[in-house]
């Protein structure tokens, strides 16, 4: 067994919650970041769902890759399963990622991809509906709006632009912009 990589595209980018030996920019091809998952635990409840990110089909996604040393592998996977698989809305898969640190490496990485057949899959909702879910959502990890804005802030810090999320972020920061 050797070191392994974890790909973060949402809160894992700014709050990984596990020990890692390296943190580098990365790109995952064939999937894109999408606010497409109804949150029933971390950022909402079944009665008042929030909306969180998932990796959905098509495009590509820039995020952060974390290299985890061999000795921490099992502990990190256990932690990630407890965090990401609470309602099994994500499929745990290994996909190749491009490491964007100038080394031109491609590494296999653990990724959490939305299960389109799961009841919590929201699909591509109109921005007005996204705003409504994000504003109402509050779960075990806090208000949904905090999650979305913290993710956008971190994306800005690392130079990642997502036009769809940026529109949502402006509307959330400036209520009159809706």
VEXTI-121787 format. One record per atom (N, C-alpha, C): x, y, z. Coordinates in nm, 4 decimals, decimal comma. Atoms other than C-alpha are relative to their C-alpha. Example, Ala and Ser with C-alpha at 12.3 -4.5 7.8 and 13.67 -1.06 7.14 Angstrom:
REM VEXTI-121787
(r (0,0890 -0,1190 0,0000))
(r (1,2300 -0,4500 0,7800))
(r (0,0900 0,1200 0,0000))
(r (-0,0820 -0,1190 -0,0060))
(r (1,3670 -0,1060 0,7140))
(r (-0,0770 0,1090 0,0730))
***
This chain:
REM VEXTI-121787
(r (0,0843 -0,1184 0,0000))
(r (0,0000 0,0000 0,0000))
(r (0,0889 0,1249 0,0000))
(r (-0,0794 -0,1227 0,0061))
(r (0,1257 0,3502 -0,0773))
(r (-0,0869 0,1186 0,0401))
(r (0,0761 -0,1213 -0,0274))
(r (0,0241 0,7078 -0,0111))
(r (-0,1161 0,0077 -0,0976))
(r (0,1119 -0,0167 0,0920))
(r (-0,3081 0,8042 -0,1621))
(r (-0,0482 0,1434 0,0044))
(r (0,0470 -0,1364 0,0169))
(r (-0,4893 1,1197 -0,2714))
(r (-0,1499 0,0069 0,0230))
(r (0,1415 -0,0300 -0,0184))
(r (-0,8254 1,2708 -0,1779))
(r (-0,0259 0,1305 -0,0745))
(r (0,0347 -0,1210 0,0742))
(r (-0,9937 1,5259 -0,4070))
(r (-0,1109 0,0742 0,0730))
(r (0,0991 -0,0853 -0,0651))
(r (-1,1799 1,8143 -0,2406))
(r (-0,0490 0,1069 -0,0951))
(r (0,0587 -0,0992 0,0913))
(r (-1,4192 2,0420 -0,4295))
(r (-0,0985 0,0915 0,0716))
(r (0,0918 -0,0806 -0,0805))
(r (-1,6437 2,1849 -0,1534))
(r (0,0655 0,0276 0,1342))
(r (-0,0533 -0,0290 -0,1335))
(r (-1,5933 2,2058 0,2214))
(r (0,1287 -0,0757 0,0302))
(r (-0,1285 0,0689 -0,0209))
(r (-1,3101 1,9505 0,2047))
(r (0,1173 0,0903 -0,0356))
(r (-0,1093 -0,0903 0,0379))
(r (-1,1037 2,2257 0,0377))
(r (0,0428 0,0862 0,1175))
(r (-0,0321 -0,0950 -0,1064))
(r (-1,1242 2,4578 0,3376))
(r (-0,0122 -0,0596 0,1400))
(r (0,0091 0,0670 -0,1298))
(r (-1,2006 2,2117 0,6195))
(r (0,0132 -0,1499 -0,0213))
(r (-0,0138 0,1424 0,0290))
(r (-1,0515 1,8744 0,5340))
(r (-0,0273 -0,0879 0,1224))
(r (0,0277 0,0760 -0,1214))
(r (-1,0562 1,7492 0,8936))
(r (0,0842 -0,1254 0,0166))
(r (-0,0872 0,1167 -0,0125))
(r (-0,7820 1,4894 0,8400))
(r (0,1444 0,0416 -0,0271))
(r (-0,1422 -0,0271 0,0188))
(r (-0,4030 1,4791 0,8492))
(r (0,0393 -0,0312 -0,1442))
(r (-0,0476 0,0211 0,1363))
(r (-0,2360 1,5145 0,5115))
(r (0,1445 0,0485 -0,0116))
(r (-0,1414 -0,0323 0,0184))
(r (0,1247 1,5327 0,3921))
(r (0,0211 0,1093 -0,1028))
(r (-0,0133 -0,0974 0,1082))
(r (0,0592 1,7571 0,0934))
(r (-0,1391 0,0485 -0,0383))
(r (0,1250 -0,0609 0,0461))
(r (-0,2134 1,9939 -0,0290))
(r (0,0344 0,0807 -0,1242))
(r (-0,0352 -0,0639 0,1268))
(r (-0,2025 2,1006 -0,3949))
(r (-0,1257 0,0241 -0,0833))
(r (0,1131 -0,0191 0,0915))
(r (-0,4354 2,2426 -0,6604))
(r (-0,0098 -0,1199 -0,0946))
(r (0,0210 0,1162 0,0866))
(r (-0,5892 1,9746 -0,8805))
(r (-0,1239 0,0201 -0,0861))
(r (0,1170 -0,0038 0,0877))
(r (-0,8400 1,9164 -1,1598))
(r (-0,0477 -0,1432 -0,0230))
(r (0,0658 0,1267 0,0295))
(r (-1,0837 1,6309 -1,2028))
(r (-0,0753 0,0191 -0,1312))
(r (0,0669 -0,0106 0,1303))
(r (-1,2030 1,5744 -1,5606))
(r (-0,1217 -0,0928 -0,0050))
(r (0,1179 0,0831 0,0199))
(r (-1,5460 1,4418 -1,6575))
(r (-0,1113 0,0229 0,1004))
(r (0,0994 -0,0330 -0,1024))
(r (-1,7285 1,5767 -1,3520))
(r (0,0141 0,1478 0,0333))
(r (-0,0056 -0,1408 -0,0374))
(r (-1,8195 1,9278 -1,2420))
(r (-0,0645 0,0202 0,1377))
(r (0,0543 -0,0391 -0,1297))
(r (-1,9007 2,0963 -0,9101))
(r (-0,1404 0,0548 -0,0228))
(r (0,1376 -0,0446 0,0181))
(r (-2,2751 2,1457 -0,8727))
(r (-0,0720 0,0011 0,1348))
(r (0,0827 -0,0086 -0,1210))
(r (-2,5081 2,2572 -0,5955))
(r (-0,1248 -0,0848 -0,0281))
(r (0,1013 0,0932 0,0502))
(r (-2,7188 1,9474 -0,6609))
(r (-0,0451 -0,1041 0,1017))
(r (0,0335 0,0986 -0,1022))
(r (-2,7644 1,7644 -0,3293))
(r (-0,0813 0,0660 0,1109))
(r (0,0781 -0,0462 -0,1152))
(r (-3,0439 1,8237 -0,0793))
(r (0,0694 -0,0501 0,1262))
(r (-0,0661 0,0383 -0,1242))
(r (-2,8774 1,8267 0,2630))
(r (-0,1042 -0,0242 0,1086))
(r (0,0924 0,0373 -0,1071))
(r (-3,0710 1,6445 0,5343))
(r (0,0689 -0,0113 0,1346))
(r (-0,0737 0,0168 -0,1262))
(r (-2,7946 1,6327 0,7988))
(r (0,0897 0,1203 0,0270))
(r (-0,1016 -0,1017 -0,0299))
(r (-2,4982 1,8716 0,7750))
(r (-0,0493 0,1442 -0,0166))
(r (0,0423 -0,1382 0,0282))
(r (-2,6701 2,1819 0,6271))
(r (-0,1503 0,0129 -0,0167))
(r (0,1452 -0,0034 0,0072))
(r (-3,0398 2,1022 0,6566))
(r (-0,0578 -0,1197 0,0722))
(r (0,0697 0,1145 -0,0590))
(r (-3,2962 1,8511 0,7759))
(r (-0,0955 -0,0550 -0,1068))
(r (0,0976 0,0500 0,0979))
(r (-3,5431 1,6268 0,5922))
(r (-0,1215 0,0934 -0,0136))
(r (0,1145 -0,0911 0,0038))
(r (-3,8181 1,8776 0,6845))
(r (0,0350 0,1332 -0,0654))
(r (-0,0467 -0,1281 0,0550))
(r (-3,6150 2,1852 0,5837))
(r (0,1386 -0,0215 -0,0603))
(r (-0,1309 0,0323 0,0581))
(r (-3,3403 2,0720 0,3472))
(r (0,0788 0,1228 -0,0429))
(r (-0,0916 -0,0961 0,0587))
(r (-3,0398 2,2754 0,2561))
(r (0,0445 -0,0548 -0,1346))
(r (-0,0504 0,0418 0,1303))
(r (-2,8415 2,2395 -0,0652))
(r (0,1525 0,0054 0,0045))
(r (-0,1458 0,0067 -0,0044))
(r (-2,4796 2,1246 -0,0863))
(r (0,0550 -0,0493 -0,1337))
(r (-0,0676 0,0333 0,1250))
(r (-2,2265 2,0491 -0,3554))
(r (0,0163 -0,1501 -0,0199))
(r (-0,0325 0,1353 0,0420))
(r (-2,1786 1,7273 -0,5427))
(r (0,0786 0,0079 -0,1286))
(r (-0,0641 0,0120 0,1303))
(r (-1,9656 1,6169 -0,8330))
(r (-0,1006 -0,0675 -0,0912))
(r (0,1005 0,0517 0,0916))
(r (-2,2035 1,5650 -1,1239))
(r (0,0618 -0,0167 -0,1389))
(r (-0,0516 0,0351 0,1326))
(r (-2,1562 1,4403 -1,4798))
(r (0,0313 0,1207 -0,0866))
(r (-0,0359 -0,0973 0,1021))
(r (-1,9776 1,6453 -1,7430))
(r (0,0979 0,1060 0,0464))
(r (-0,0913 -0,1109 -0,0279))
(r (-1,7138 1,9155 -1,7625))
(r (0,1228 -0,0426 0,0774))
(r (-0,1148 0,0274 -0,0864))
(r (-1,4284 1,9368 -1,5167))
(r (-0,0131 0,0860 0,1250))
(r (0,0079 -0,0699 -0,1280))
(r (-1,3698 2,0614 -1,1652))
(r (0,1398 0,0259 0,0525))
(r (-0,1259 -0,0343 -0,0681))
(r (-1,0752 2,2478 -1,0156))
(r (-0,0272 0,0035 0,1488))
(r (0,0130 0,0044 -0,1453))
(r (-1,0254 2,1865 -0,6479))
(r (0,1356 -0,0182 0,0640))
(r (-0,1219 0,0218 -0,0772))
(r (-0,7657 2,0692 -0,3997))
(r (0,0195 -0,1498 0,0193))
(r (-0,0342 0,1402 -0,0255))
(r (-0,5880 1,7349 -0,3707))
(r (0,0849 -0,0079 0,1259))
(r (-0,0737 0,0237 -0,1235))
(r (-0,4605 1,6051 -0,0403))
(r (0,0698 -0,1357 -0,0103))
(r (-0,0730 0,1266 -0,0041))
(r (-0,1860 1,3431 -0,0253))
(r (0,0017 -0,0485 0,1443))
(r (0,0088 0,0613 -0,1325))
(r (-0,2371 1,1117 0,2694))
(r (0,1041 -0,1113 0,0068))
(r (-0,1031 0,1022 -0,0156))
(r (0,0494 0,8999 0,3971))
(r (-0,0624 -0,1352 0,0302))
(r (0,0480 0,1378 -0,0109))
(r (0,0105 0,5231 0,3975))
(r (-0,0516 -0,0337 0,1388))
(r (0,0379 0,0370 -0,1373))
(r (-0,0055 0,4903 0,7764))
(r (-0,1333 0,0622 0,0428))
(r (0,1248 -0,0678 -0,0372))
(r (-0,3066 0,7288 0,7920))
(r (-0,1172 -0,0386 -0,0907))
(r (0,1001 0,0339 0,1013))
(r (-0,4994 0,5751 0,4994))
(r (-0,1321 -0,0478 0,0603))
(r (0,1237 0,0580 -0,0542))
(r (-0,7506 0,3629 0,6928))
(r (-0,0753 0,0987 0,0881))
(r (0,0624 -0,0990 -0,0885))
(r (-0,8154 0,6347 0,9512))
(r (-0,0686 0,1105 -0,0804))
(r (0,0574 -0,1062 0,0828))
(r (-0,8765 0,8997 0,6816))
(r (-0,1232 -0,0509 -0,0746))
(r (0,1164 0,0554 0,0709))
(r (-1,1084 0,6738 0,4818))
(r (-0,1164 -0,0176 0,0965))
(r (0,1058 0,0144 -0,1010))
(r (-1,3038 0,5934 0,7982))
(r (-0,0626 0,1354 0,0327))
(r (0,0494 -0,1355 -0,0276))
(r (-1,3319 0,9655 0,8775))
(r (-0,0860 0,0522 -0,1158))
(r (0,0734 -0,0512 0,1159))
(r (-1,4411 1,0542 0,5227))
(r (-0,1331 -0,0720 -0,0195))
(r (0,1266 0,0730 0,0117))
(r (-1,7026 0,7805 0,5152))
(r (-0,1005 0,0477 0,1031))
(r (0,0906 -0,0503 -0,1047))
(r (-1,8489 0,9033 0,8446))
(r (-0,0512 0,1391 -0,0366))
(r (0,0361 -0,1378 0,0362))
(r (-1,8535 1,2608 0,7093))
(r (-0,0839 0,0067 -0,1276))
(r (0,0601 -0,0135 0,1323))
(r (-1,9555 1,2109 0,3461))
(r (-0,1122 -0,0997 -0,0285))
(r (0,0931 0,1073 0,0332))
(r (-2,1627 0,8933 0,3557))
(r (-0,1135 -0,0143 0,1008))
(r (0,1044 0,0051 -0,1027))
(r (-2,4133 0,9785 0,6306))
(r (-0,1315 -0,0521 -0,0573))
(r (0,1257 0,0437 0,0624))
(r (-2,7088 0,9314 0,3926))
(r (0,0246 -0,0756 -0,1309))
(r (-0,0394 0,0761 0,1201))
(r (-2,5201 0,7508 0,1118))
(r (-0,0399 0,0693 -0,1310))
(r (0,0332 -0,0752 0,1213))
(r (-2,5968 1,0278 -0,1412))
(r (0,1194 0,0076 -0,0962))
(r (-0,1198 -0,0011 0,0840))
(r (-2,2385 1,0059 -0,2712))
(r (0,0501 -0,1423 -0,0219))
(r (-0,0701 0,1243 0,0281))
(r (-2,0606 0,7182 -0,4386))
(r (0,1483 0,0261 0,0226))
(r (-0,1437 -0,0107 -0,0238))
(r (-1,7035 0,6669 -0,3208))
(r (0,0711 -0,0666 -0,1179))
(r (-0,0671 0,0510 0,1192))
(r (-1,4912 0,6290 -0,6347))
(r (0,1447 0,0488 -0,0021))
(r (-0,1368 -0,0451 0,0248))
(r (-1,1282 0,6551 -0,7388))
(r (0,0068 0,0421 -0,1460))
(r (-0,0106 -0,0571 0,1348))
(r (-1,0670 0,8774 -1,0403))
(r (0,1369 0,0656 -0,0155))
(r (-0,1266 -0,0709 0,0211))
(r (-0,7513 1,0197 -1,1995))
(r (-0,0213 0,1514 0,0106))
(r (0,0013 -0,1463 -0,0098))
(r (-0,6815 1,3823 -1,1133))
(r (0,1318 0,0539 -0,0528))
(r (-0,1209 -0,0693 0,0439))
(r (-0,4348 1,6251 -1,2653))
(r (0,0485 0,0846 0,1161))
(r (-0,0617 -0,0808 -0,1052))
(r (-0,2003 1,7714 -1,0054))
(r (0,0516 0,1276 -0,0672))
(r (-0,0291 -0,1279 0,0662))
(r (-0,1671 2,1416 -1,0922))
(r (0,1076 0,0797 0,0736))
(r (-0,1094 -0,0674 -0,0697))
(r (0,1595 2,2208 -0,9149))
(r (0,1239 0,0143 -0,0878))
(r (-0,1128 -0,0117 0,0920))
(r (0,3783 2,2265 -1,2264))
(r (0,0725 -0,1309 -0,0248))
(r (-0,0688 0,1291 0,0172))
(r (0,4818 1,8599 -1,1991))
(r (-0,0602 -0,0838 -0,1125))
(r (0,0688 0,0719 0,1088))
(r (0,2354 1,7432 -1,4692))
(r (-0,0310 -0,1447 0,0365))
(r (0,0351 0,1346 -0,0458))
(r (0,1425 1,4402 -1,2589))
(r (-0,1500 -0,0227 -0,0119))
(r (0,1377 0,0448 -0,0126))
(r (-0,1798 1,2485 -1,2771))
(r (0,0018 -0,1086 0,1064))
(r (0,0031 0,0951 -0,1110))
(r (-0,2698 1,0569 -0,9631))
(r (-0,1424 -0,0513 0,0186))
(r (0,1340 0,0478 -0,0369))
(r (-0,5615 0,8337 -0,8644))
(r (-0,0413 0,0646 0,1320))
(r (0,0458 -0,0673 -0,1219))
(r (-0,7728 1,0088 -0,6023))
(r (-0,1376 -0,0505 0,0413))
(r (0,1300 0,0327 -0,0564))
(r (-1,0615 0,9209 -0,3757))
(r (-0,0903 0,1210 -0,0205))
(r (0,0949 -0,1073 0,0288))
(r (-1,3642 1,1268 -0,4838))
(r (-0,1387 -0,0440 0,0451))
(r (0,1384 0,0269 -0,0363))
(r (-1,7222 1,1525 -0,3642))
(r (-0,0897 0,0627 -0,1059))
(r (0,0799 -0,0390 0,1159))
(r (-1,9552 1,1669 -0,6662))
(r (-0,1471 -0,0211 0,0335))
(r (0,1430 0,0098 -0,0312))
(r (-2,3289 1,2317 -0,6371))
(r (-0,0612 -0,1216 -0,0692))
(r (0,0772 0,1117 0,0547))
(r (-2,5560 0,9319 -0,6884))
(r (-0,1299 0,0578 -0,0551))
(r (0,1172 -0,0616 0,0637))
(r (-2,8151 1,0573 -0,9384))
(r (-0,1297 -0,0754 0,0290))
(r (0,1197 0,0789 -0,0315))
(r (-3,0554 0,7798 -0,8328))
(r (-0,0453 0,0176 0,1448))
(r (0,0323 -0,0204 -0,1414))
(r (-3,0578 0,8901 -0,4667))
(r (-0,1112 0,1050 0,0145))
(r (0,1114 -0,0940 -0,0228))
(r (-3,3658 1,0710 -0,3320))
(r (0,0475 0,1417 0,0299))
(r (-0,0511 -0,1332 -0,0324))
(r (-3,1455 1,3630 -0,2212))
(r (0,0654 0,0701 -0,1198))
(r (-0,0558 -0,0647 0,1185))
(r (-3,0213 1,4328 -0,5753))
(r (-0,0999 0,1045 -0,0484))
(r (0,0878 -0,1109 0,0382))
(r (-3,1664 1,7734 -0,6631))
(r (0,0103 0,0328 -0,1488))
(r (-0,0206 -0,0353 0,1403))
(r (-3,0265 1,8038 -1,0147))
(r (0,0323 0,1478 -0,0148))
(r (-0,0313 -0,1398 0,0311))
(r (-2,9835 2,1422 -1,1799))
(r (-0,1223 0,0869 0,0280))
(r (0,1111 -0,0869 -0,0386))
(r (-3,2233 2,3702 -0,9937))
(r (0,0230 0,1427 -0,0502))
(r (-0,0151 -0,1423 0,0332))
(r (-3,2919 2,7293 -1,1058))
(r (0,0624 0,0756 0,1182))
(r (-0,0699 -0,0769 -0,1034))
(r (-3,0880 2,9879 -0,9131))
(r (-0,0961 0,0450 0,1109))
(r (0,0959 -0,0464 -0,1017))
(r (-3,3988 3,1224 -0,7356))
(r (-0,0318 -0,1116 0,0999))
(r (0,0257 0,1126 -0,0911))
(r (-3,4707 2,7763 -0,5918))
(r (0,1230 -0,0323 0,0831))
(r (-0,1241 0,0232 -0,0747))
(r (-3,1064 2,7278 -0,4953))
(r (0,0103 0,0988 0,1161))
(r (-0,0059 -0,1040 -0,1034))
(r (-3,1169 3,0573 -0,3039))
(r (-0,0951 -0,0337 0,1146))
(r (0,1007 0,0336 -0,1006))
(r (-3,4331 2,9482 -0,1229))
(r (0,0480 -0,1137 0,0907))
(r (-0,0484 0,1133 -0,0800))
(r (-3,2841 2,6144 -0,0118))
(r (0,1202 0,0396 0,0854))
(r (-0,1197 -0,0399 -0,0741))
(r (-2,9519 2,7702 0,0903))
(r (-0,0374 0,0911 0,1176))
(r (0,0404 -0,0906 -0,1090))
(r (-3,1227 3,0425 0,2954))
(r (-0,0729 -0,0733 0,1118))
(r (0,0787 0,0690 -0,1030))
(r (-3,3525 2,7982 0,4769))
(r (0,0799 -0,1067 0,0734))
(r (-0,0702 0,1149 -0,0549))
(r (-3,0986 2,5208 0,5422))
(r (0,0833 0,0301 0,1225))
(r (-0,0815 -0,0051 -0,1221))
(r (-2,9473 2,4694 0,8857))
(r (0,0043 -0,1422 0,0530))
(r (-0,0139 0,1376 -0,0453))
(r (-2,8081 2,1373 1,0033))
(r (0,1063 -0,0139 0,1069))
(r (-0,0982 0,0297 -0,1049))
(r (-2,5560 1,9711 1,2339))
(r (0,1288 0,0808 -0,0150))
(r (-0,1237 -0,0755 0,0236))
(r (-2,2675 2,1620 1,0721))
(r (-0,0232 0,1500 -0,0126))
(r (0,0285 -0,1431 0,0009))
(r (-2,4428 2,5001 1,0813))
(r (-0,0866 0,0430 -0,1165))
(r (0,0836 -0,0552 0,1073))
(r (-2,6246 2,7316 0,8401))
(r (0,0547 -0,0319 -0,1388))
(r (-0,0355 0,0317 0,1373))
(r (-2,6234 2,6355 0,4735))
(r (0,0705 0,1168 -0,0678))
(r (-0,0599 -0,1177 0,0640))
(r (-2,5390 2,9921 0,3693))
(r (0,1485 0,0125 0,0361))
(r (-0,1408 -0,0055 -0,0410))
(r (-2,2133 2,9745 0,5701))
(r (0,0851 -0,0949 -0,0840))
(r (-0,0694 0,1007 0,0814))
(r (-2,1118 2,6593 0,3797))
(r (0,0246 0,0527 -0,1416))
(r (-0,0126 -0,0472 0,1382))
(r (-2,1775 2,8126 0,0372))
(r (0,0972 0,1181 -0,0079))
(r (-0,0867 -0,1177 0,0053))
(r (-2,0079 3,1457 0,1137))
(r (0,1446 -0,0338 0,0354))
(r (-0,1370 0,0408 -0,0345))
(r (-1,7047 2,9816 0,2797))
(r (0,0647 -0,0730 -0,1176))
(r (-0,0535 0,0699 0,1172))
(r (-1,6634 2,7570 -0,0241))
(r (0,0374 0,1005 -0,1086))
(r (-0,0297 -0,1030 0,1001))
(r (-1,6845 3,0556 -0,2598))
(r (0,1214 0,0839 0,0396))
(r (-0,1155 -0,0772 -0,0467))
(r (-1,4381 3,2538 -0,0466))
(r (0,1292 -0,0785 -0,0209))
(r (-0,1208 0,0802 0,0182))
(r (-1,1913 2,9665 -0,0528))
(r (0,0339 -0,0154 -0,1482))
(r (-0,0253 0,0101 0,1439))
(r (-1,2334 2,9234 -0,4268))
(r (0,0666 0,1278 -0,0505))
(r (-0,0635 -0,1271 0,0374))
(r (-1,1500 3,2939 -0,4677))
(r (0,1465 0,0019 0,0434))
(r (-0,1367 0,0006 -0,0531))
(r (-0,8401 3,2501 -0,2479))
(r (0,0953 -0,0824 -0,0844))
(r (-0,0884 0,0876 0,0776))
(r (-0,7052 2,9694 -0,4649))
(r (-0,0133 0,0218 -0,1511))
(r (0,0094 -0,0363 0,1412))
(r (-0,8042 3,1298 -0,7963))
(r (-0,0909 -0,0880 -0,0837))
(r (0,0955 0,0842 0,0723))
(r (-1,0914 2,8985 -0,8899))
(r (-0,1288 0,0789 -0,0188))
(r (0,1223 -0,0726 0,0313))
(r (-1,3885 3,0584 -1,0651))
(r (-0,1066 -0,0983 -0,0470))
(r (0,1160 0,0788 0,0434))
(r (-1,7295 2,8980 -1,1028))
(r (-0,1116 0,1011 -0,0189))
(r (0,0963 -0,1068 0,0300))
(r (-1,9692 3,1356 -1,2762))
(r (-0,1368 -0,0255 0,0632))
(r (0,1327 0,0306 -0,0566))
(r (-2,2851 2,9550 -1,1615))
(r (-0,0027 0,0258 0,1504))
(r (-0,0050 -0,0233 -0,1443))
(r (-2,1805 2,9578 -0,7971))
(r (0,0221 0,1474 0,0321))
(r (-0,0240 -0,1422 -0,0236))
(r (-2,0594 3,3172 -0,8251))
(r (-0,1300 0,0794 -0,0058))
(r (0,1317 -0,0657 0,0093))
(r (-2,4092 3,4294 -0,9346))
(r (-0,0786 -0,0237 0,1281))
(r (0,0693 0,0346 -0,1245))
(r (-2,5576 3,2488 -0,6359))
(r (0,0606 0,0760 0,1180))
(r (-0,0680 -0,0693 -0,1089))
(r (-2,2972 3,3977 -0,4031))
(r (-0,0332 0,1476 0,0057))
(r (0,0375 -0,1431 0,0030))
(r (-2,3714 3,7530 -0,5171))
(r (-0,1407 0,0185 0,0535))
(r (0,1392 -0,0115 -0,0466))
(r (-2,7425 3,6966 -0,4577))
(r (-0,0103 -0,0239 0,1502))
(r (0,0039 0,0281 -0,1446))
(r (-2,6765 3,5537 -0,1108))
(r (0,0612 0,1133 0,0809))
(r (-0,0670 -0,1103 -0,0710))
(r (-2,4446 3,8422 -0,0138))
(r (-0,0790 0,1304 -0,0107))
(r (0,0764 -0,1219 0,0248))
(r (-2,6713 4,1111 -0,1600))
(r (-0,1445 -0,0378 -0,0281))
(r (0,1381 0,0476 0,0186))
(r (-3,0350 4,0128 -0,1052))
(r (-0,0793 0,0768 -0,1065))
(r (0,0748 -0,0785 0,0996))
(r (-3,1565 4,2944 -0,3325))
(r (0,0390 -0,0373 -0,1430))
(r (-0,0460 0,0364 0,1335))
(r (-2,9608 4,1451 -0,6260))
(r (-0,0769 -0,1158 -0,0604))
(r (0,0785 0,1113 0,0526))
(r (-3,2073 3,8587 -0,6641))
(r (-0,0878 0,0508 -0,1086))
***
